[in-house]
Amino acid sequence: MPDKEGIRELFDDIAPGYDSFNHRSSFGADRSWRRKAVREIADTTRPIQVLDVATGTADFAIAVADKAAPGSHVTGIDISEGMLRIGRGKCQGKPIDLLTAQAEDLPFPDSSFDRVCVAFGVRNFEDRAKGLAEMCRVLRKGGKLVILELSYPANRLIRFFYELYSLRVLPRMGARMTGNLDAFTYLPESILRFPLPAAFMPMLHEAGFNTVRHKQFIFGVCRMYVAYK
Ligand SMILES: C[S@@+](CC[C@H](N)C(=O)[O-])C[C@H]1O[C@@H](n2cnc3c(N)ncnc32)[C@H](O)[C@@H]1O
């Protein structure tokens, strides 16, 4: 697994092709997963302060800002300036600020946000336990964390076809679209290494969250974790 600097360079490099790769490789399913997560975040008619960690090109931050009650504000943070540059171009006129920062050392006081979210980013954190603890620290008491992450399906037959697709087809597709084969070899492998719910839910408890629930989409190809402080 690359260190933080390696991850930053990887995303800086693939940033221009990231959005179209994302939508094409998931056959558009990422949009529907994001919509479901956004519903969990924008679940109140009061204005909310939201932190989107590993915001990347800001698609998720924009979807949250569009759905949240008037007066709400979204702060997006990411280590990759290349991803944020593309995100800033899409956030004009929206109640969104994008900052360079890392999940493991969030530049915000305790209890600053009503909601914290991270879409397809938590598996890339250099220090996952520290990132989760930081997200808990900046969340106010009673606040909600929503995590979307890719994972491998448990069903062996579906897993066989998924592995074929993600380990053989995706790297070639990603390399064709961005010119970076290494990035699209690492990314599917990082999905394979990411813990399943039985291991990940205790990590959320250890980070300080009380109640944790989990939902899977398309046989577990994508999972959503909702945790309360
Ligand atoms: C797969 S992209 C997801 C981007 C966006 N959330 C989305 O839904 O499309 C993962 C992002 O995580 C960022 N990232 C990785 N490790 C990070 C860390 N430790 N702190 C903050 N951002 C990080 C990367 O720079 C990249 O932009």
The ligand as an SDF file (V2000), in Angstrom:
LIG
                    3D

 27 29  0  0  0  0  0  0  0  0999 V2000
  -11.6780    7.3060   -4.6740 C   0  0  0  0  0  0  0  0  0  0  0  0
  -11.5170    9.0140   -4.2930 S   0  0  0  0  0  0  0  0  0  0  0  0
  -13.1170    9.4510   -3.6900 C   0  0  0  0  0  0  0  0  0  0  0  0
  -13.4550   10.8980   -3.9580 C   0  0  0  0  0  0  0  0  0  0  0  0
  -14.8790   11.3320   -3.6370 C   0  0  0  0  0  0  0  0  0  0  0  0
  -15.1760   11.2120   -2.2360 N   0  0  0  0  0  0  0  0  0  0  0  0
  -15.9020   10.5950   -4.4450 C   0  0  0  0  0  0  0  0  0  0  0  0
  -16.9290   10.1960   -3.8890 O   0  0  0  0  0  0  0  0  0  0  0  0
  -15.7450   10.4630   -5.6710 O   0  0  0  0  0  0  0  0  0  0  0  0
  -10.5680    8.9360   -2.8040 C   0  0  0  0  0  0  0  0  0  0  0  0
  -10.0760   10.3060   -2.3290 C   0  0  0  0  0  0  0  0  0  0  0  0
   -9.5150   10.1530   -1.0170 O   0  0  0  0  0  0  0  0  0  0  0  0
   -8.4580   11.0740   -0.8930 C   0  0  0  0  0  0  0  0  0  0  0  0
   -7.6540   10.6510    0.2740 N   0  0  0  0  0  0  0  0  0  0  0  0
   -6.9430    9.5080    0.4140 C   0  0  0  0  0  0  0  0  0  0  0  0
   -6.3780    9.4550    1.6280 N   0  0  0  0  0  0  0  0  0  0  0  0
   -6.7530   10.5790    2.2830 C   0  0  0  0  0  0  0  0  0  0  0  0
   -6.4960   11.0870    3.5770 C   0  0  0  0  0  0  0  0  0  0  0  0
   -5.7280   10.4130    4.4360 N   0  0  0  0  0  0  0  0  0  0  0  0
   -7.0290   12.2800    3.9300 N   0  0  0  0  0  0  0  0  0  0  0  0
   -7.8140   12.9660    3.0470 C   0  0  0  0  0  0  0  0  0  0  0  0
   -8.0820   12.5420    1.8000 N   0  0  0  0  0  0  0  0  0  0  0  0
   -7.5640   11.3570    1.4170 C   0  0  0  0  0  0  0  0  0  0  0  0
   -7.7570   10.9910   -2.2370 C   0  0  0  0  0  0  0  0  0  0  0  0
   -6.9100   12.0660   -2.4820 O   0  0  0  0  0  0  0  0  0  0  0  0
   -8.9570   10.9280   -3.1850 C   0  0  0  0  0  0  0  0  0  0  0  0
   -9.3520   12.1950   -3.6370 O   0  0  0  0  0  0  0  0  0  0  0  0
  1  2  1  0
  2  3  1  0
  2 10  1  0
  3  4  1  0
  4  5  1  0
  5  6  1  0
  5  7  1  0
  7  8  2  0
  7  9  1  0
 10 11  1  0
 11 12  1  0
 11 26  1  0
 12 13  1  0
 13 14  1  0
 13 24  1  0
 14 15  1  0
 14 23  1  0
 15 16  2  0
 16 17  1  0
 17 18  1  0
 17 23  2  0
 18 19  1  0
 18 20  2  0
 20 21  1  0
 21 22  2  0
 22 23  1  0
 24 25  1  0
 24 26  1  0
 26 27  1  0
M  CHG  2   2   1   9  -1
M  END
$$$$
